[in-house]
């Protein structure tokens, strides 16, 4: 059985990263705890000069039923996939108060 080695990446809020503006080592990951975004260091540029990592793979949304969606207020600007929405499964986004269908902005039901 392979050994499990826990890892923790450098992390902090976007404000903390901006204030410190460190140079990350080449390949070192810096994670923003309040946005979920991250940058990968190149060993020479400061945080502010690095770009956020963008995957070349499709984004996969977490699936929920209408009854099990998380609180919209906790996921402002987040997206999910609602499997049992009226009219069929559909992506939805949080406006900070409600989960809304992407297609017509109606509140999911």
N, C-alpha and C positions, 0 to 999 in steps of 0.2 A: 504494500500500500504506500503511495507517495506521501511524503511528509507535507504537512500543512504549515505554511509559514505566513502568519498574519502580516499585513503591510498597512502602513498608514502614510498617506500622501500629505505633503504640505497643504495646509488649508487655512482659510480665514474668510471674512466677509470681503465683498468687493471694495469697501471703504478701506479696510485694513491693507489689502493688496496695493491699492492706489497710494496710500500713505507711505508704505514701506518701499515700494517699487524695486524689489530685489532682482538680481540676475539669477535665474534658475539654471542649474547645471544642465548640460546637454542631456535630453531625454527625461529630465525631472518634471513631474506633474505638479501643477499648482491649481487647487480646486477652490472655487468660490462657494462657500457654504450657503449663502443666501440666494444665489442665482442658479446653481447647478452647472455653471459653465466652468471650463477649465482651459488652461494653456499648457503647452509643453515647451520647456526651456531649450535654448540652443547654446547655452554656455557663454553668450556674449551680450545679448540684448536684455535690457531691463523689462520688467513686467509690462509697463505701459507700451512698449514697442513690440511686444509679441501679439499675435492674433489668437483669437479663440479657436480652439480645435473644432473642425467641422468634419463629421464622418462622411465617407463616400458611400456608405450603406444606407438603405432606406430606413426611415424612422419607424419603429414598431410601437404602436400605442398600446398601453395596458388596457385590457378588456374588463368591463363591468356590466352588471345588469342595472336597470334603473333603480332598483331597491338597494344596491350596494355601492353606488358612486360615493366617493369621498366628499367631504364638505367643500363646496365651491370656494368659500372664503379662504380656505387653506391652500388653494391651488390657482390663484389668480393668473390668468394667461396660460394655464396648463391645458393640455389636450388629453382626451381619453377616447376609447372606442366603446360605444354603448351597444351591446349585443341584442337587446330586446326592446329597442325604441319603437314607438308606434310607426308603422310603415317600413320597418326593417332596421337592421344594424346600421350605425352611422357614427362618424367621428363627432365629438362635441368639445367645446372649449368652455373654460370658466371665465365669466366676466367679473368675478370677485363676489358675486351674490348668487348666481345661478349657473347651472350647466346648460349650454345652448347648442342646438344642432348647428353644424357648420353650414349646411345647405340653405337654411332660411332664418337662422338666429332665434328660432322658437325655443322656449324652455323645454327640456326633455320631459317626457311623460310616459 
